[in-house]
Amino acid sequence: MANELSRRHVLGLGVAGGVAICLPRAAWALDVDQARGLIDDVVNEINRVISSGGSEAAMLTQFEALFARYADVPVIARSVLGPAGRQASPAQIAGFTQAFQGYISRRYGRRFREFIGGRIEVVDARPVKSYYEVITTAILQGESPFEVRFQVSDKSGKLLFFNIIIEGVNMLASARTEIGAMLDRQGGNLDALIAELQTT
């Protein structure tokens, strides 16, 4: 597992891309607006945290709260765990989900600190297959702006984001690869993986 993620893996967290469904705009208007509204809230929270001037510990706590509030953590965790989840007990799934939430928040939250002095702006939203994609632009000091796409769905009964794509890099797929490698190192022992995530 790499010790550090590049800036392109910041937002690190499932399906990437897809073909837009050709439905009349009016049929999608309300849901697209809701998806955009969700990500408006997400980026406002991110911008607030990175401009707060808080300590790293305080910022990581805030980023975990943000992730828990706006991301579909159970869906992301099951997707990241992959086939190993099919043999897991309900208690193990719950334990993994909680440990993964903390792990991913700490891992990517540390990289979010590179955004200090910058901001993220929502620029567009569109339907894609059975979900919605909200396009944002990250504007950092001394760097060219780059695109960040949030994938949003209400399949869990609430509108939440389940993946983020940064300039074509699928964060959900990246997390799946990382967790798979960690599980392999633990010999497939899910309890050992959970313990590692809690301390990583």
PLY file of the C-alpha trace (Angstrom):
ply
format ascii 1.0
element vertex 200
property float x
property float y
property float z
element edge 198
property int vertex1
property int vertex2
end_header
0.00 0.00 0.00
1.43 3.35 -0.94
2.23 5.58 2.02
0.93 8.70 0.36
-1.74 9.41 -2.21
-1.17 11.90 -4.97
-3.29 15.03 -5.23
-5.35 13.18 -7.86
-6.40 10.66 -5.17
-7.48 13.26 -2.65
-11.11 12.66 -2.60
-10.49 9.53 -2.44
-14.15 7.11 -2.40
-19.43 2.01 -7.54
-19.48 2.71 -11.06
-17.38 5.13 -13.06
-18.52 7.00 -16.11
-21.46 5.85 -18.18
-23.74 7.04 -20.92
-26.30 9.75 -20.22
-29.90 8.63 -20.48
-31.80 10.47 -23.17
-34.84 11.63 -21.25
-36.52 15.02 -21.41
-34.82 17.50 -19.10
-38.10 18.14 -17.26
-38.32 14.47 -16.28
-35.01 14.74 -14.45
-35.14 18.36 -13.27
-36.13 17.82 -9.65
-33.72 14.95 -9.02
-30.83 16.69 -10.75
-31.47 19.77 -8.66
-31.51 17.63 -5.52
-28.23 15.95 -6.48
-26.63 19.31 -7.17
-27.99 20.64 -3.89
-26.42 17.74 -2.00
-23.01 18.39 -3.50
-23.42 22.13 -2.95
-23.72 21.24 0.73
-20.71 18.88 0.55
-18.39 21.42 -1.06
-19.57 24.17 1.28
-18.62 21.93 4.19
-15.24 21.07 2.63
-14.51 24.72 1.97
-15.48 25.60 5.54
-13.15 22.97 7.00
-10.14 23.88 4.85
-10.53 27.56 5.67
-11.10 27.00 9.39
-7.43 27.08 10.37
-8.00 24.16 12.73
-5.44 21.57 13.76
-5.02 18.39 11.75
-6.84 16.38 14.43
-9.78 18.79 14.41
-9.97 18.78 10.63
-9.88 14.98 10.44
-12.75 14.77 12.91
-14.76 17.21 10.79
-13.97 15.33 7.58
-15.16 12.05 9.10
-18.40 13.71 10.18
-18.81 15.08 6.65
-18.20 11.66 5.11
-20.67 10.00 7.49
-23.33 12.62 6.73
-23.13 12.88 2.95
-21.62 9.58 1.69
-23.45 6.26 1.37
-20.94 4.60 3.67
-22.58 1.13 3.83
-22.78 0.90 0.02
-19.20 2.14 -0.42
-17.89 -0.26 2.24
-19.63 -3.29 0.71
-18.33 -2.39 -2.75
-14.80 -1.90 -1.46
-14.82 -5.17 0.51
-16.01 -7.10 -2.54
-16.35 -10.92 -2.46
-15.00 -11.17 1.08
-18.19 -9.53 2.27
-20.29 -12.46 1.12
-18.74 -14.75 3.74
-18.74 -12.13 6.49
-21.15 -12.11 9.42
-23.45 -9.12 10.02
-21.24 -8.12 12.97
-18.14 -8.22 10.78
-19.84 -6.14 8.08
-20.85 -3.56 10.69
-17.35 -3.54 12.15
-15.73 -3.19 8.76
-18.08 -0.38 7.74
-17.28 1.63 10.86
-13.54 0.97 10.62
-13.50 1.81 6.92
-15.31 5.08 7.57
-12.60 6.17 9.98
-9.79 4.90 7.78
-10.92 6.62 4.60
-11.69 9.85 6.44
-8.24 9.98 8.02
-6.45 8.93 4.85
-8.08 11.43 2.52
-8.67 14.05 5.19
-4.92 14.48 5.53
-4.72 15.14 1.80
-7.59 17.65 1.99
-5.28 19.88 3.96
-3.46 20.57 0.69
-6.58 22.49 -0.33
-5.98 25.13 2.35
-6.21 28.49 0.64
-8.21 27.01 -2.26
-11.82 26.09 -2.87
-14.17 23.76 -4.73
-17.02 25.04 -6.91
-20.05 23.18 -8.31
-20.40 23.87 -12.05
-22.89 21.34 -13.49
-25.08 18.28 -12.85
-26.56 15.62 -15.16
-28.32 12.23 -15.11
-26.17 9.20 -15.92
-27.79 5.75 -16.09
-29.43 5.18 -12.70
-27.50 7.87 -10.83
-26.55 11.53 -11.10
-23.20 13.13 -11.68
-22.34 16.51 -10.21
-19.31 18.20 -11.74
-17.15 20.49 -9.66
-13.90 22.36 -10.13
-11.12 22.38 -7.53
-9.18 25.63 -7.53
-5.90 25.47 -5.60
-3.25 28.09 -5.07
-0.46 27.92 -7.63
-2.02 25.07 -9.62
-4.29 24.74 -12.63
-7.95 24.02 -11.77
-8.98 20.38 -12.09
-12.29 18.57 -12.38
-13.94 16.51 -9.65
-17.11 14.49 -10.39
-19.37 13.29 -7.58
-21.67 10.34 -8.31
-24.94 10.56 -6.40
-27.82 8.11 -5.91
-30.91 7.69 -3.75
-31.02 3.88 -3.98
-30.50 3.59 -0.24
-33.57 5.73 0.38
-31.65 8.97 0.80
-29.70 11.10 -1.65
-26.00 10.46 -0.96
-22.77 10.32 -2.94
-21.22 6.90 -3.54
-18.15 7.69 -5.63
-15.88 10.52 -6.71
-13.89 10.79 -9.94
-10.94 13.17 -10.19
-9.74 13.76 -13.76
-10.74 10.22 -14.73
-9.35 8.55 -11.60
-12.01 6.45 -9.87
-11.60 6.82 -6.13
-13.93 3.91 -5.31
-11.85 1.58 -7.47
-8.65 2.87 -5.86
-10.02 2.19 -2.37
-11.12 -1.29 -3.47
-7.57 -2.06 -4.61
-6.06 -0.77 -1.35
-8.43 -2.72 0.88
-7.99 -5.87 -1.23
-4.21 -5.65 -0.82
-4.57 -5.15 2.93
-6.90 -8.14 3.21
-4.44 -10.28 1.24
-1.66 -9.32 3.65
-3.91 -10.44 6.49
-4.41 -13.83 4.84
-8.08 -13.09 4.21
-8.78 -12.57 7.93
-11.49 -9.92 8.03
-11.20 -9.34 11.78
-7.48 -8.65 11.38
-8.26 -6.25 8.52
-10.75 -4.38 10.72
-8.14 -4.08 13.47
-5.60 -2.75 10.97
-8.03 -0.17 9.61
-8.74 1.06 13.14
-5.07 1.88 13.68
-4.05 3.05 10.21
0 1
1 2
2 3
3 4
4 5
5 6
6 7
7 8
8 9
9 10
10 11
11 12
13 14
14 15
15 16
16 17
17 18
18 19
19 20
20 21
21 22
22 23
23 24
24 25
25 26
26 27
27 28
28 29
29 30
30 31
31 32
32 33
33 34
34 35
35 36
36 37
37 38
38 39
39 40
40 41
41 42
42 43
43 44
44 45
45 46
46 47
47 48
48 49
49 50
50 51
51 52
52 53
53 54
54 55
55 56
56 57
57 58
58 59
59 60
60 61
61 62
62 63
63 64
64 65
65 66
66 67
67 68
68 69
69 70
70 71
71 72
72 73
73 74
74 75
75 76
76 77
77 78
78 79
79 80
80 81
81 82
82 83
83 84
84 85
85 86
86 87
87 88
88 89
89 90
90 91
91 92
92 93
93 94
94 95
95 96
96 97
97 98
98 99
99 100
100 101
101 102
102 103
103 104
104 105
105 106
106 107
107 108
108 109
109 110
110 111
111 112
112 113
113 114
114 115
115 116
116 117
117 118
118 119
119 120
120 121
121 122
122 123
123 124
124 125
125 126
126 127
127 128
128 129
129 130
130 131
131 132
132 133
133 134
134 135
135 136
136 137
137 138
138 139
139 140
140 141
141 142
142 143
143 144
144 145
145 146
146 147
147 148
148 149
149 150
150 151
151 152
152 153
153 154
154 155
155 156
156 157
157 158
158 159
159 160
160 161
161 162
162 163
163 164
164 165
165 166
166 167
167 168
168 169
169 170
170 171
171 172
172 173
173 174
174 175
175 176
176 177
177 178
178 179
179 180
180 181
181 182
182 183
183 184
184 185
185 186
186 187
187 188
188 189
189 190
190 191
191 192
192 193
193 194
194 195
195 196
196 197
197 198
198 199
